[in-house]
Amino acid sequence: MGDRYSLQEEPIHPWIRTAPFFQGLPESVVEPALIHLVTRTHPANQVILLENDWGGSVYFIFEGWVKIRTYNLEGKEVTLNILGKGELFGEMAALDEVPRSTDVITLTTTVIGSLPSQDFVKLLQIEPLAGVRLSKLMARRLRQVNRRLRLRESDSQSRVADTLLFLAEGQGKRSQTGTEIPNLPHRELSSLSGLARETVTRVLTRLEKKGLIQREQDTISIPDVLALERLIV
């Protein structure tokens, strides 16, 4: 097989109806909007979007994880966000019709649905609730970035704790052991927090010894989110 991705043939509408962005939207509006939606399965470490590409689609994550990255003035990679199932990306370029402002790369095998920008914009125009949902999503992401910027001068423990809470807010799932988030490679947590990878490793070990997190192969569990929040100074 020469293709780098494969088309997903099974219906995606059952998943779409559970995605936060589409919940509560009238079926009569959602169904026509998704006529041209196409899903593909991408391997890990595949570039989905590149900075300065022109935006022709908005993307919905069905399964897996992607990271949103850019580069600082020294050419160092900076991870701006980690997105998972139920999230969308590429909406800014679709709305203002300018080139992409970041790269998007898969962290795991990921199933992504792409919707033509004009279909997405039309949905926003005819369904007010869709516009409200998008506004809330963008406001939440801006608030998260502002919080992380304010913590850039804080100690390493505060910054790692905030990074874990940032992931919990976006992708946390309740379980018997607390709130579960993906156990990302330390290099990704390093890029998110702006700390050296070795520092992140030391802080995670310290947090685990204190019982504030529990690490498994694929997940990190936060037994008490409020206790982790109290570490941030």
C-alpha positions as a Markdown table, in Angstrom:
| # | Residue | x | y | z |
|---|---|---|---|---|
| 1 | Met | 0.0 | 0.0 | 0.0 |
| 2 | Gly | 1.4 | 3.3 | -1.0 |
| 3 | Asp | -1.2 | 5.5 | 0.7 |
| 4 | Arg | -0.2 | 7.1 | 4.0 |
| 5 | Tyr | -3.7 | 6.9 | 5.3 |
| 6 | Ser | -6.8 | 4.8 | 4.7 |
| 7 | Leu | -10.4 | 5.8 | 4.2 |
| 8 | Gln | -12.8 | 4.9 | 7.0 |
| 9 | Glu | -15.9 | 3.3 | 5.4 |
| 10 | Glu | -18.2 | 2.8 | 8.3 |
| 11 | Pro | -20.7 | 5.6 | 9.1 |
| 12 | Ile | -19.4 | 8.3 | 11.4 |
| 13 | His | -22.7 | 10.0 | 12.2 |
| 14 | Pro | -23.2 | 8.0 | 15.5 |
| 15 | Trp | -19.9 | 9.4 | 16.7 |
| 16 | Ile | -20.7 | 12.9 | 15.5 |
| 17 | Arg | -23.9 | 13.0 | 17.5 |
| 18 | Thr | -21.8 | 12.5 | 20.7 |
| 19 | Ala | -19.2 | 15.1 | 19.9 |
| 20 | Pro | -19.5 | 18.1 | 22.2 |
| 21 | Phe | -19.6 | 20.6 | 19.3 |
| 22 | Phe | -22.6 | 18.8 | 17.7 |
| 23 | Gln | -24.6 | 17.8 | 20.8 |
| 24 | Gly | -28.0 | 19.4 | 20.8 |
| 25 | Leu | -27.9 | 20.6 | 17.2 |
| 26 | Pro | -31.0 | 19.8 | 15.2 |
| 27 | Glu | -30.6 | 16.6 | 13.0 |
| 28 | Ser | -32.1 | 18.5 | 10.1 |
| 29 | Val | -29.1 | 20.9 | 10.2 |
| 30 | Val | -26.3 | 18.5 | 11.0 |
| 31 | Glu | -27.1 | 15.8 | 8.4 |
| 32 | Pro | -26.8 | 18.2 | 5.4 |
| 33 | Ala | -23.7 | 19.8 | 6.8 |
| 34 | Leu | -21.9 | 16.5 | 7.0 |
| 35 | Ile | -22.6 | 15.3 | 3.4 |
| 36 | His | -19.0 | 16.0 | 2.4 |
| 37 | Leu | -17.3 | 14.8 | 5.6 |
| 38 | Val | -14.5 | 12.3 | 4.9 |
| 39 | Thr | -12.7 | 10.3 | 7.5 |
| 40 | Arg | -9.1 | 9.0 | 7.3 |
| 41 | Thr | -6.9 | 6.9 | 9.6 |
| 42 | His | -3.5 | 8.4 | 10.0 |
| 43 | Pro | -0.4 | 6.8 | 11.6 |
| 44 | Ala | 1.5 | 8.3 | 14.5 |
| 45 | Asn | 3.9 | 11.2 | 13.7 |
| 46 | Gln | 2.1 | 12.2 | 10.5 |
| 47 | Val | 1.8 | 15.9 | 9.7 |
| 48 | Ile | -1.8 | 16.7 | 9.1 |
| 49 | Leu | -1.4 | 20.5 | 8.6 |
| 50 | Leu | 1.6 | 22.7 | 8.1 |
| 51 | Glu | 2.0 | 26.3 | 9.1 |
| 52 | Asn | 1.3 | 28.7 | 6.2 |
| 53 | Asp | -0.8 | 26.1 | 4.4 |
| 54 | Trp | -4.1 | 27.5 | 3.1 |
| 55 | Gly | -7.1 | 26.2 | 5.0 |
| 56 | Gly | -9.6 | 24.2 | 3.0 |
| 57 | Ser | -11.1 | 22.1 | 5.7 |
| 58 | Val | -12.0 | 21.9 | 9.4 |
| 59 | Tyr | -11.0 | 18.7 | 11.2 |
| 60 | Phe | -12.7 | 16.5 | 13.8 |
| 61 | Ile | -10.9 | 13.9 | 15.9 |
| 62 | Phe | -12.7 | 10.6 | 16.1 |
| 63 | Glu | -10.0 | 8.6 | 17.8 |
| 64 | Gly | -6.4 | 9.3 | 18.9 |
| 65 | Trp | -4.3 | 12.4 | 19.7 |
| 66 | Val | -2.7 | 15.3 | 17.8 |
| 67 | Lys | -0.5 | 18.1 | 18.9 |
| 68 | Ile | -0.6 | 21.7 | 17.8 |
| 69 | Arg | 2.9 | 23.1 | 17.5 |
| 70 | Thr | 4.8 | 26.1 | 16.4 |
| 71 | Tyr | 8.4 | 27.4 | 16.7 |
| 72 | Asn | 9.9 | 30.2 | 18.7 |
| 73 | Leu | 12.5 | 32.7 | 17.5 |
| 74 | Glu | 15.3 | 30.4 | 18.3 |
| 75 | Gly | 13.7 | 27.6 | 16.1 |
| 76 | Lys | 12.7 | 25.5 | 19.1 |
| 77 | Glu | 9.5 | 23.5 | 18.8 |
| 78 | Val | 6.7 | 24.7 | 21.1 |
| 79 | Thr | 3.7 | 22.6 | 21.7 |
| 80 | Leu | 0.6 | 24.8 | 22.1 |
| 81 | Asn | -2.0 | 22.2 | 22.7 |
| 82 | Ile | -2.8 | 18.5 | 22.7 |
| 83 | Leu | -6.2 | 17.5 | 21.3 |
| 84 | Gly | -8.0 | 14.2 | 21.5 |
| 85 | Lys | -11.3 | 12.5 | 20.7 |
| 86 | Gly | -14.2 | 15.0 | 20.3 |
| 87 | Glu | -12.0 | 18.0 | 19.6 |
| 88 | Leu | -11.8 | 20.0 | 16.4 |
| 89 | Phe | -9.0 | 22.0 | 14.8 |
| 90 | Gly | -8.4 | 24.1 | 11.7 |
| 91 | Glu | -11.4 | 26.4 | 12.4 |
| 92 | Met | -9.5 | 29.7 | 12.5 |
| 93 | Ala | -8.2 | 29.4 | 8.9 |
| 94 | Ala | -11.6 | 28.4 | 7.8 |
| 95 | Leu | -13.2 | 31.5 | 9.4 |
| 96 | Asp | -10.7 | 34.2 | 8.4 |
| 97 | Glu | -9.5 | 32.7 | 5.1 |
| 98 | Val | -5.8 | 33.1 | 5.9 |
| 99 | Pro | -3.0 | 30.5 | 6.0 |
| 100 | Arg | -2.6 | 28.1 | 8.9 |
| 101 | Ser | -0.8 | 29.5 | 11.9 |
| 102 | Thr | 0.5 | 26.2 | 13.3 |
| 103 | Asp | 1.4 | 22.7 | 12.5 |
| 104 | Val | -0.7 | 19.7 | 13.5 |
| 105 | Ile | 0.9 | 16.3 | 13.9 |
| 106 | Thr | -0.6 | 13.0 | 15.1 |
| 107 | Leu | 0.8 | 11.5 | 18.3 |
| 108 | Thr | -0.9 | 8.1 | 17.9 |
| 109 | Thr | -2.8 | 6.3 | 15.2 |
| 110 | Thr | -5.6 | 8.8 | 14.8 |
| 111 | Val | -9.0 | 8.9 | 12.9 |
| 112 | Ile | -9.8 | 12.3 | 11.6 |
| 113 | Gly | -12.8 | 13.6 | 9.7 |
| 114 | Ser | -12.3 | 16.6 | 7.4 |
| 115 | Leu | -15.2 | 18.9 | 6.5 |
| 116 | Pro | -14.9 | 21.5 | 3.7 |
| 117 | Ser | -14.5 | 24.9 | 5.2 |
| 118 | Gln | -17.5 | 26.3 | 3.2 |
| 119 | Asp | -19.8 | 23.6 | 4.8 |
| 120 | Phe | -18.5 | 24.4 | 8.2 |
| 121 | Val | -19.1 | 28.2 | 7.7 |
| 122 | Lys | -22.5 | 27.5 | 6.3 |
| 123 | Leu | -23.4 | 25.5 | 9.4 |
| 124 | Leu | -22.4 | 28.4 | 11.6 |
| 125 | Gln | -24.4 | 30.8 | 9.5 |
| 126 | Ile | -27.7 | 28.9 | 9.7 |
| 127 | Glu | -27.4 | 27.4 | 13.3 |
| 128 | Pro | -26.8 | 29.9 | 16.1 |
| 129 | Leu | -26.0 | 27.3 | 18.6 |
| 130 | Ala | -23.1 | 26.1 | 16.5 |
| 131 | Gly | -21.7 | 29.6 | 16.6 |
| 132 | Val | -22.1 | 29.8 | 20.3 |
| 133 | Arg | -20.3 | 26.4 | 20.7 |
| 134 | Leu | -17.4 | 27.5 | 18.6 |
| 135 | Ser | -17.1 | 30.8 | 20.5 |
| 136 | Lys | -17.0 | 29.0 | 23.8 |
| 137 | Leu | -14.4 | 26.6 | 22.5 |
| 138 | Met | -12.1 | 29.4 | 21.3 |
| 139 | Ala | -12.6 | 31.3 | 24.5 |
| 140 | Arg | -11.6 | 28.2 | 26.6 |
| 141 | Arg | -8.5 | 27.7 | 24.5 |
| 142 | Leu | -7.5 | 31.4 | 24.8 |
| 143 | Arg | -8.0 | 31.3 | 28.6 |
| 144 | Gln | -5.9 | 28.2 | 28.9 |
| 145 | Val | -3.0 | 29.8 | 26.9 |
| 146 | Asn | -3.2 | 32.9 | 29.0 |
| 147 | Arg | -3.0 | 30.9 | 32.2 |
| 148 | Arg | 0.0 | 29.0 | 31.0 |
| 149 | Leu | 1.7 | 32.2 | 29.9 |
| 150 | Arg | 1.2 | 33.7 | 33.4 |
| 151 | Leu | 2.9 | 30.6 | 34.9 |
| 152 | Arg | 6.0 | 30.9 | 32.8 |
| 153 | Glu | 7.9 | 32.4 | 35.7 |
| 154 | Ser | 6.6 | 30.0 | 38.3 |
| 155 | Asp | 8.6 | 27.1 | 39.7 |
| 156 | Ser | 8.8 | 23.8 | 37.9 |
| 157 | Gln | 6.3 | 22.0 | 40.1 |
| 158 | Ser | 3.6 | 24.6 | 39.5 |
| 159 | Arg | 4.3 | 24.5 | 35.7 |
| 160 | Val | 4.1 | 20.7 | 35.5 |
| 161 | Ala | 1.0 | 20.6 | 37.7 |
| 162 | Asp | -0.7 | 23.2 | 35.5 |
| 163 | Thr | 0.2 | 21.2 | 32.4 |
| 164 | Leu | -1.5 | 18.1 | 33.8 |
| 165 | Leu | -4.5 | 20.2 | 34.8 |
| 166 | Phe | -4.6 | 21.7 | 31.3 |
| 167 | Leu | -4.8 | 18.2 | 29.8 |
| 168 | Ala | -7.4 | 17.2 | 32.4 |
| 169 | Glu | -9.6 | 20.1 | 31.5 |
| 170 | Gly | -9.4 | 19.3 | 27.8 |
| 171 | Gln | -9.3 | 15.5 | 27.7 |
| 172 | Gly | -9.8 | 14.3 | 31.3 |
| 173 | Lys | -12.0 | 11.3 | 31.9 |
| 174 | Arg | -13.5 | 10.2 | 35.2 |
| 175 | Ser | -12.5 | 6.8 | 36.5 |
| 176 | Gln | -12.5 | 4.9 | 39.8 |
| 177 | Thr | -9.0 | 6.2 | 40.5 |
| 178 | Gly | -9.8 | 9.9 | 39.7 |
| 179 | Thr | -9.4 | 11.9 | 36.5 |
| 180 | Glu | -7.4 | 10.1 | 33.8 |
| 181 | Ile | -5.4 | 11.9 | 31.1 |
| 182 | Pro | -3.1 | 10.4 | 28.5 |
| 183 | Asn | 0.4 | 9.5 | 29.6 |
| 184 | Leu | 2.2 | 11.6 | 27.0 |
| 185 | Pro | 5.9 | 11.2 | 26.3 |
| 186 | His | 7.9 | 13.5 | 28.5 |
| 187 | Arg | 9.2 | 15.4 | 25.5 |
| 188 | Glu | 5.6 | 16.5 | 24.8 |
| 189 | Leu | 5.0 | 17.5 | 28.5 |
| 190 | Ser | 8.4 | 19.3 | 28.3 |
| 191 | Ser | 7.3 | 21.3 | 25.3 |
| 192 | Leu | 3.9 | 22.1 | 26.8 |
| 193 | Ser | 5.4 | 23.3 | 30.1 |
| 194 | Gly | 8.4 | 25.0 | 28.7 |
| 195 | Leu | 10.7 | 23.0 | 30.9 |
| 196 | Ala | 13.6 | 20.6 | 30.2 |
| 197 | Arg | 12.6 | 17.0 | 29.8 |
| 198 | Glu | 14.8 | 15.9 | 32.7 |
| 199 | Thr | 13.0 | 18.5 | 35.0 |
| 200 | Val | 9.6 | 17.2 | 33.9 |
| 201 | Thr | 10.6 | 13.6 | 34.8 |
| 202 | Arg | 11.9 | 14.6 | 38.2 |
| 203 | Val | 8.7 | 16.6 | 39.0 |
| 204 | Leu | 6.4 | 13.7 | 37.9 |
| 205 | Thr | 8.3 | 11.3 | 40.1 |
| 206 | Arg | 7.9 | 13.7 | 43.0 |
| 207 | Leu | 4.2 | 14.1 | 42.4 |
| 208 | Glu | 3.8 | 10.4 | 42.2 |
| 209 | Lys | 5.6 | 9.8 | 45.5 |
| 210 | Lys | 3.2 | 12.4 | 47.1 |
| 211 | Gly | 0.2 | 10.4 | 45.8 |
| 212 | Leu | -0.9 | 13.4 | 43.7 |
| 213 | Ile | -0.7 | 11.3 | 40.4 |
| 214 | Gln | -0.7 | 7.6 | 39.5 |
| 215 | Arg | 1.1 | 6.6 | 36.4 |
| 216 | Glu | 0.3 | 3.7 | 34.2 |
| 217 | Gln | 1.6 | 2.8 | 30.7 |
| 218 | Asp | -1.0 | 4.7 | 28.8 |
| 219 | Thr | -2.6 | 7.0 | 31.4 |
| 220 | Ile | -1.9 | 9.3 | 34.3 |
| 221 | Ser | -4.6 | 9.4 | 37.0 |
| 222 | Ile | -5.2 | 12.4 | 39.2 |
| 223 | Pro | -6.9 | 11.2 | 42.3 |
| 224 | Asp | -7.7 | 14.8 | 43.6 |
| 225 | Val | -7.7 | 17.6 | 41.1 |
| 226 | Leu | -8.1 | 20.3 | 43.8 |
| 227 | Ala | -5.0 | 19.0 | 45.6 |
| 228 | Leu | -3.0 | 19.3 | 42.4 |
| 229 | Glu | -4.3 | 22.8 | 41.9 |
| 230 | Arg | -3.2 | 23.8 | 45.3 |
| 231 | Leu | 0.4 | 23.2 | 44.3 |
| 232 | Ile | 0.3 | 26.1 | 41.8 |
| 233 | Val | 1.9 | 29.3 | 43.1 |
